[in-house]
């Protein structure tokens, strides 16, 4: 593992070759916004989820009649990436190897690219299918942010504000954390606000769909806030460590979901996965914008 750094006059971004995950976001005023990875609550910071998001029933799936095993959130987050810096951009690259082929039988290139633009961290995912057949995959982000963001404030002083009035649905999960095939309306205060409480996550993540494609973590007691924009992601997971007072919140844009409850999925048939034809490239860009003052 190795840490690389990007900086401009507003932000410093650190990223780790282990999983290509962000390892720190600090403003020019010396304030940290990314969760530090305290193992008391959650040792990770901002995993990149590929080629699957969430859990597989029995940690398994079927493809072309063969059964494969894969851990939660895929293997990218536990993989060592090659890294290079090019024109002010950190580019992380993972391709197939003997270990990945045993779990996922495709030749691929997976790139995670970080770039700074003013107060924003731009993240681009790029997937290339170098196999001879259609490649199904899931993809998502799992960044954790410090809550509270400022001294003198508490977790419950913060809320999520969506960029526009919306009427999201919550994807209902079983106690074992698999979708059960049912959604429920998830009303927001004034159609935009979700006030934070630790017990929101007593039954694991809140997973939304049909929400606005931008949300801000903020408090009326501090100007510090974080906006996450995800125009190509159709699901949003919100999570912190279950039944704890964890001082962070994960805001997780995803393109796909876990396997359905009680089903070992045939990856060729799971409807929310991306299907990439041979030789094609898929790109998805999302953005973190920091708001800070002295």
C-alpha positions as CSV (number, residue, x, y, z in Angstrom):
1,X,0.0,0.0,0.0
2,X,1.1,3.6,-0.7
3,X,-0.4,7.0,-0.1
4,X,-0.6,9.6,-2.8
5,X,-1.6,13.2,-2.5
6,X,-3.3,15.8,-4.7
7,X,-3.7,19.4,-3.6
8,X,-4.8,22.8,-4.8
9,X,-5.3,26.1,-3.0
10,X,-8.5,24.8,-1.3
11,X,-8.1,21.0,-0.7
12,X,-5.7,18.3,0.0
13,X,-6.8,14.8,-1.0
14,X,-5.0,11.6,0.1
15,X,-5.6,8.3,-1.5
16,X,-4.4,4.8,-0.9
17,X,-3.3,2.2,-3.5
18,X,-4.9,-0.4,-1.2
19,X,-8.4,-0.4,-2.6
20,X,-7.8,2.9,-4.4
21,X,-9.8,4.5,-1.6
22,X,-9.6,8.0,-0.4
23,X,-7.7,8.3,2.9
24,X,-8.2,12.0,3.7
25,X,-9.9,15.2,2.6
26,X,-8.6,18.3,4.3
27,X,-9.5,22.0,3.6
28,X,-7.0,24.8,3.4
29,X,-8.2,25.8,6.9
30,X,-6.9,22.6,8.3
31,X,-10.2,20.9,8.8
32,X,-10.7,17.2,8.0
33,X,-13.9,16.0,6.4
34,X,-13.4,12.3,5.6
35,X,-13.9,9.7,8.3
36,X,-10.5,8.7,9.7
37,X,-11.1,4.9,9.8
38,X,-11.1,4.4,13.6
39,X,-11.4,0.6,14.0
40,X,-13.5,1.0,17.1
41,X,-16.4,1.8,14.8
42,X,-15.3,1.0,11.2
43,X,-11.7,0.6,10.0
44,X,-12.4,1.6,6.4
45,X,-12.8,5.1,5.0
46,X,-14.1,5.2,1.5
47,X,-14.2,1.8,-0.3
48,X,-14.8,1.5,-4.0
49,X,-17.3,-1.3,-4.7
50,X,-16.7,-3.4,-7.7
51,X,-17.7,-5.8,-9.3
52,X,-20.6,-6.1,-6.9
53,X,-22.4,-3.9,-4.3
54,X,-23.6,-5.5,-1.1
55,X,-24.1,-9.1,-0.2
56,X,-24.6,-12.2,-2.2
57,X,-26.8,-14.9,-0.8
58,X,-24.5,-17.6,0.6
59,X,-21.7,-15.3,-0.8
60,X,-22.3,-16.9,-4.1
61,X,-23.7,-16.3,-7.6
62,X,-24.3,-18.3,-10.8
63,X,-22.9,-17.4,-14.2
64,X,-23.1,-19.6,-17.3
65,X,-24.2,-22.5,-15.1
66,X,-21.1,-22.3,-12.9
67,X,-21.2,-21.2,-9.2
68,X,-18.7,-18.6,-8.0
69,X,-18.0,-17.1,-4.5
70,X,-17.5,-13.4,-3.7
71,X,-17.4,-11.5,-0.5
72,X,-19.6,-8.4,0.4
73,X,-19.0,-5.4,-1.9
74,X,-16.7,-7.3,-4.3
75,X,-13.0,-7.6,-4.4
76,X,-11.8,-4.2,-5.5
77,X,-11.8,-2.8,-1.9
78,X,-9.3,-5.5,-0.8
79,X,-7.1,-5.3,-3.9
80,X,-3.8,-3.5,-4.5
81,X,-4.1,-1.0,-7.4
82,X,-1.4,0.4,-9.6
83,X,-1.2,4.2,-9.4
84,X,0.1,7.0,-11.5
85,X,-0.3,10.8,-11.5
86,X,-1.1,12.4,-14.8
87,X,-2.0,16.0,-15.5
88,X,-3.1,16.7,-12.0
89,X,-5.1,13.5,-11.7
90,X,-4.5,10.4,-9.6
91,X,-5.3,7.3,-11.6
92,X,-5.7,3.9,-10.0
93,X,-5.8,0.7,-12.1
94,X,-6.9,-2.8,-11.3
95,X,-7.0,-5.7,-13.9
96,X,-7.8,-9.4,-13.7
97,X,-5.4,-11.8,-12.0
98,X,-5.5,-15.4,-10.9
99,X,-7.3,-14.5,-7.7
100,X,-10.0,-12.4,-9.4
101,X,-10.6,-14.9,-12.2
102,X,-11.5,-17.5,-9.6
103,X,-14.2,-15.2,-8.3
104,X,-15.2,-13.3,-11.4
105,X,-14.3,-14.9,-14.8
106,X,-13.7,-11.8,-16.8
107,X,-10.7,-9.9,-18.3
108,X,-11.3,-6.3,-17.3
109,X,-9.7,-2.9,-16.5
110,X,-11.1,-1.0,-13.6
111,X,-9.9,2.6,-13.1
112,X,-10.6,4.9,-10.2
113,X,-9.6,8.5,-11.1
114,X,-9.4,11.4,-8.7
115,X,-9.2,15.1,-9.7
116,X,-9.5,18.3,-7.7
117,X,-11.6,21.2,-9.1
118,X,-11.8,24.1,-6.7
119,X,-13.5,22.9,-3.6
120,X,-14.6,19.6,-5.3
121,X,-13.2,16.1,-5.5
122,X,-14.2,14.6,-8.8
123,X,-14.3,10.8,-8.8
124,X,-14.5,8.9,-12.1
125,X,-15.0,5.1,-12.4
126,X,-14.1,3.5,-15.7
127,X,-14.6,-0.1,-16.5
128,X,-13.3,-1.8,-19.7
129,X,-14.5,-5.3,-20.8
130,X,-11.6,-7.1,-22.4
131,X,-13.5,-10.5,-22.4
132,X,-15.3,-12.1,-25.3
133,X,-18.7,-12.1,-23.7
134,X,-21.0,-9.6,-22.0
135,X,-19.7,-8.6,-18.6
136,X,-22.3,-7.9,-15.8
137,X,-21.1,-5.9,-12.8
138,X,-22.2,-3.8,-10.0
139,X,-20.5,-0.5,-9.0
140,X,-20.7,1.9,-6.1
141,X,-19.0,4.2,-3.6
142,X,-18.9,4.0,0.2
143,X,-17.3,7.2,1.5
144,X,-17.6,8.0,5.2
145,X,-17.7,11.6,6.5
146,X,-17.0,12.9,10.0
147,X,-20.1,13.8,12.0
148,X,-19.8,16.1,13.7
149,X,-17.8,18.3,11.4
150,X,-17.1,21.0,13.9
151,X,-16.3,21.3,17.6
152,X,-19.2,22.2,19.7
153,X,-21.7,20.3,17.6
154,X,-23.2,16.9,17.9
155,X,-24.4,14.1,15.6
156,X,-28.0,15.1,16.1
157,X,-27.3,18.7,15.1
158,X,-26.8,17.5,11.5
159,X,-29.2,16.6,8.7
160,X,-29.2,15.6,5.0
161,X,-30.7,18.1,2.6
162,X,-31.5,16.9,-0.9
163,X,-31.0,19.4,-3.7
164,X,-34.7,19.4,-4.7
165,X,-38.0,18.3,-3.3
166,X,-38.4,14.6,-3.9
167,X,-40.4,11.6,-2.8
168,X,-37.9,8.8,-2.4
169,X,-38.8,5.1,-1.8
170,X,-36.9,3.0,0.7
171,X,-35.7,-0.4,-0.6
172,X,-36.8,-2.8,2.1
173,X,-34.2,-5.3,3.3
174,X,-34.5,-8.5,5.3
175,X,-32.9,-8.8,8.8
176,X,-30.1,-10.6,6.9
177,X,-29.6,-7.4,4.8
178,X,-31.0,-8.6,1.4
179,X,-33.7,-6.8,-0.6
180,X,-37.1,-8.5,-0.2
181,X,-38.6,-7.1,-3.4
182,X,-40.6,-4.4,-1.8
183,X,-40.3,-0.7,-1.4
184,X,-41.9,1.8,0.9
185,X,-42.4,5.5,0.7
186,X,-39.7,7.4,2.8
187,X,-41.1,10.9,3.4
188,X,-38.6,13.7,4.0
189,X,-39.2,16.8,6.1
190,X,-40.4,19.5,3.8
191,X,-39.7,17.0,1.0
192,X,-36.0,17.6,1.4
193,X,-34.7,17.0,4.9
194,X,-33.6,13.9,6.8
195,X,-32.6,14.7,10.3
196,X,-29.8,12.5,11.7
197,X,-30.1,10.2,14.7
198,X,-27.9,7.2,15.6
199,X,-30.9,4.9,15.9
200,X,-31.8,5.4,12.2
201,X,-29.1,2.7,11.5
202,X,-30.1,0.2,14.2
203,X,-31.3,-2.1,11.4
204,X,-28.4,-1.4,9.1
205,X,-28.4,0.9,6.0
206,X,-31.2,3.0,4.7
207,X,-31.3,2.4,0.9
208,X,-33.2,4.9,-1.2
209,X,-34.2,5.3,-4.8
210,X,-36.2,8.0,-6.7
211,X,-34.3,10.6,-4.7
212,X,-32.6,13.8,-5.9
213,X,-29.1,13.2,-7.3
214,X,-27.4,15.5,-4.9
215,X,-27.4,15.7,-1.1
216,X,-25.7,17.9,1.5
217,X,-24.6,16.9,5.0
218,X,-25.0,20.0,7.1
219,X,-25.9,21.7,10.4
220,X,-27.3,25.1,11.1
221,X,-24.6,25.5,13.8
222,X,-21.6,25.5,11.5
223,X,-20.8,26.6,7.9
224,X,-18.9,23.3,7.3
225,X,-20.8,20.9,5.1
226,X,-20.3,18.2,2.5
227,X,-22.3,17.9,-0.8
228,X,-22.3,14.6,-2.7
229,X,-23.5,14.6,-6.3
230,X,-24.2,11.3,-8.1
231,X,-26.1,12.0,-11.4
232,X,-25.5,8.5,-12.8
233,X,-26.3,6.5,-9.6
234,X,-29.9,5.3,-9.0
235,X,-29.6,4.2,-5.4
236,X,-28.3,5.9,-2.3
237,X,-27.2,4.0,0.8
238,X,-26.9,5.8,4.2
239,X,-25.1,4.0,7.0
240,X,-23.0,3.9,10.1
241,X,-22.0,1.0,12.3
242,X,-25.2,-0.7,13.5
243,X,-26.5,0.1,17.0
244,X,-23.6,2.4,18.0
245,X,-22.9,6.2,18.5
246,X,-20.5,6.1,15.6
247,X,-19.2,9.7,14.8
248,X,-19.5,9.3,11.0
249,X,-22.0,8.9,8.2
250,X,-21.5,7.0,4.9
251,X,-23.3,8.6,1.9
252,X,-23.1,5.8,-0.7
253,X,-24.2,6.3,-4.3
254,X,-24.7,2.9,-6.1
255,X,-25.8,1.7,-9.5
256,X,-27.0,-1.6,-8.2
257,X,-28.2,-3.6,-5.2
258,X,-27.4,-6.8,-3.3
259,X,-28.8,-10.1,-4.4
260,X,-32.5,-10.7,-3.5
261,X,-33.4,-12.4,-0.2
262,X,-33.1,-16.2,-0.4
263,X,-31.9,-16.2,-4.0
264,X,-28.5,-17.1,-5.4
265,X,-28.5,-14.7,-8.3
266,X,-27.7,-15.5,-11.9
267,X,-25.5,-12.5,-12.7
268,X,-26.7,-12.6,-16.3
269,X,-30.2,-12.0,-15.1
270,X,-29.9,-9.5,-12.2
271,X,-31.8,-6.5,-13.6
272,X,-30.0,-3.7,-11.9
273,X,-26.4,-4.6,-12.9
274,X,-24.5,-2.9,-15.7
275,X,-24.0,-5.1,-18.8
276,X,-20.9,-4.2,-20.8
277,X,-20.3,-5.6,-24.3
278,X,-16.9,-6.9,-25.3
279,X,-14.5,-4.0,-26.1
280,X,-16.8,-1.4,-24.5
281,X,-16.0,1.1,-21.8
282,X,-18.4,2.3,-19.1
283,X,-17.8,5.6,-17.2
284,X,-19.5,7.0,-14.1
285,X,-18.6,10.3,-12.4
286,X,-19.6,11.5,-9.0
287,X,-18.4,14.5,-7.0
288,X,-17.8,15.5,-3.3
289,X,-17.9,19.3,-2.7
290,X,-16.5,20.7,0.5
291,X,-17.9,23.9,2.1
292,X,-15.7,25.5,4.8
293,X,-14.8,28.8,6.4
294,X,-12.2,29.9,8.9
